[in-house]
Amino acid sequence: MRPDPLALGKHIVAQLKAQISDVRQIVQRGELTDVTSGEQVSPSLYVIYVRDVLPGDGQSMEAQNHILQQWMVVAALQGSTDQMLAKAGELLAKARAALLGWTPDAALYDPLQATTPPAAVYVSDWGYFPLLFTADFYA
């Protein structure tokens, strides 16, 4: 049986919880709109599965067993712009330190690498600041 292709999310949440204590919650969400439209607490970190990318032609057995997964970590904060930016910078640095080069299972994943995230989103007095990580997953 193949391994759970979305198991990395719960491992990312556990790693962030083990490394970062000054947030009110660290949880998984379905997509960024789930974060911006739902109930939130500040400060929070949300882990979001983005997508799988098949490297190469995607048709060979090797390509189908090697998947690049993208996972986003979003810092959600409420307050003035200055307050949000100061706290977001602090939280993003901690999240990056906790996840960059980390892997929960060397047999299934290569270490996480940073990639270009989407732009920050501002809604009313909330700010959403994303990081994006890529992990090679071997199914």
C-alpha positions as CSV (number, residue, x, y, z in Angstrom):
1,M,0.0,0.0,0.0
2,R,1.2,3.5,-0.8
3,P,1.9,6.0,2.0
4,D,-0.6,8.7,2.8
5,P,0.3,11.5,0.3
6,L,-1.0,14.3,2.6
7,A,0.6,13.1,5.8
8,L,3.3,15.7,5.7
9,G,0.7,18.3,6.9
10,K,0.3,16.8,10.4
11,H,4.0,16.5,10.7
12,I,4.5,20.1,9.8
13,V,2.0,21.1,12.4
14,A,3.7,19.0,15.0
15,Q,7.1,20.4,14.1
16,L,5.9,24.0,14.4
17,K,4.2,23.3,17.7
18,A,7.4,21.8,19.0
19,Q,9.5,24.8,17.9
20,I,7.2,27.8,18.4
21,S,5.3,28.5,21.6
22,D,4.2,32.1,21.3
23,V,1.2,31.7,19.0
24,R,-2.4,30.9,20.1
25,Q,-2.9,28.1,17.6
26,I,-1.1,26.1,14.9
27,V,-3.6,24.1,12.8
28,Q,-4.2,22.8,9.3
29,R,-6.6,24.5,6.9
30,G,-7.9,23.6,3.4
31,E,-6.9,26.8,1.6
32,L,-6.1,30.4,2.2
33,T,-9.7,31.5,1.8
34,D,-10.6,29.1,4.6
35,V,-8.2,31.2,6.8
36,T,-9.3,34.7,5.7
37,S,-13.0,33.9,5.8
38,G,-13.3,31.8,8.9
39,E,-13.0,32.5,12.6
40,Q,-9.4,33.2,13.6
41,V,-7.3,34.1,16.6
42,S,-4.2,36.2,16.5
43,P,-1.4,35.3,16.3
44,S,-1.9,31.9,14.5
45,L,0.0,29.7,12.1
46,Y,-2.0,27.8,9.4
47,V,-0.6,24.9,7.4
48,I,-2.1,24.5,4.0
49,Y,-1.5,21.9,1.4
50,V,-1.1,23.7,-2.0
51,R,-0.5,21.0,-4.6
52,D,1.6,18.2,-6.0
53,V,3.8,18.7,-9.0
54,L,5.0,15.7,-11.1
55,P,8.6,16.4,-12.2
56,G,9.7,15.4,-15.7
57,D,7.1,13.9,-18.0
58,G,4.8,12.6,-15.3
59,Q,4.1,9.4,-17.4
60,S,7.0,7.1,-16.3
61,M,6.7,5.0,-13.1
62,E,9.7,6.9,-11.7
63,A,8.0,10.2,-12.2
64,Q,4.7,8.9,-10.7
65,N,6.6,7.8,-7.6
66,H,8.5,11.1,-7.1
67,I,6.2,14.0,-6.3
68,L,7.1,17.6,-5.4
69,Q,4.7,18.7,-2.8
70,Q,4.0,22.3,-1.9
71,W,2.9,23.3,1.6
72,M,2.2,26.8,2.8
73,V,2.5,28.2,6.3
74,V,0.5,31.4,6.9
75,A,1.0,33.7,9.8
76,A,-2.4,35.3,10.6
77,L,-2.3,38.5,12.7
78,Q,-4.7,41.2,13.7
79,G,-3.7,44.8,14.6
80,S,-2.2,47.9,13.1
81,T,0.1,47.5,10.1
82,D,3.2,48.2,12.2
83,Q,2.2,45.6,14.8
84,M,1.3,43.0,12.3
85,L,4.5,43.4,10.3
86,A,6.7,43.3,13.4
87,K,5.1,40.1,14.8
88,A,4.8,38.5,11.3
89,G,8.5,38.9,10.7
90,E,9.2,37.3,14.0
91,L,6.8,34.4,13.4
92,L,7.9,33.8,9.8
93,A,11.6,33.7,10.9
94,K,10.7,31.1,13.5
95,A,8.7,29.0,11.1
96,R,11.4,29.1,8.5
97,A,14.0,28.1,11.1
98,A,11.8,25.2,12.2
99,L,11.1,23.9,8.7
100,L,13.9,24.7,6.4
101,G,16.0,21.6,5.8
102,W,13.8,19.6,8.2
103,T,12.1,16.2,7.2
104,P,9.9,14.0,9.3
105,D,10.7,10.8,7.5
106,A,13.9,10.5,5.4
107,A,12.5,7.3,3.7
108,L,9.5,9.2,2.2
109,Y,10.6,12.9,2.1
110,D,13.6,15.0,1.2
111,P,14.3,18.0,3.5
112,L,11.9,20.9,3.0
113,Q,13.1,23.8,0.8
114,A,11.7,27.3,0.6
115,T,10.2,28.6,-2.6
116,T,8.5,31.8,-3.6
117,P,5.2,32.2,-1.7
118,P,2.1,34.1,-2.8
119,A,1.8,37.7,-1.8
120,A,0.6,38.7,1.7
121,V,-3.1,39.4,2.0
122,Y,-4.6,42.2,4.0
123,V,-8.3,42.2,5.0
124,S,-9.6,44.9,7.3
125,D,-7.3,44.8,10.4
126,W,-6.0,41.3,9.6
127,G,-2.8,40.4,7.8
128,Y,-1.9,37.0,6.3
129,F,1.7,36.4,5.6
130,P,2.7,33.2,3.7
131,L,5.8,31.1,3.4
132,L,5.9,28.3,0.8
133,F,7.9,25.1,1.2
134,T,8.5,22.3,-1.3
135,A,9.2,18.7,-0.2
136,D,10.2,15.8,-2.5
137,F,7.8,13.0,-1.7
138,Y,8.5,9.4,-2.7
139,A,5.3,7.4,-2.9
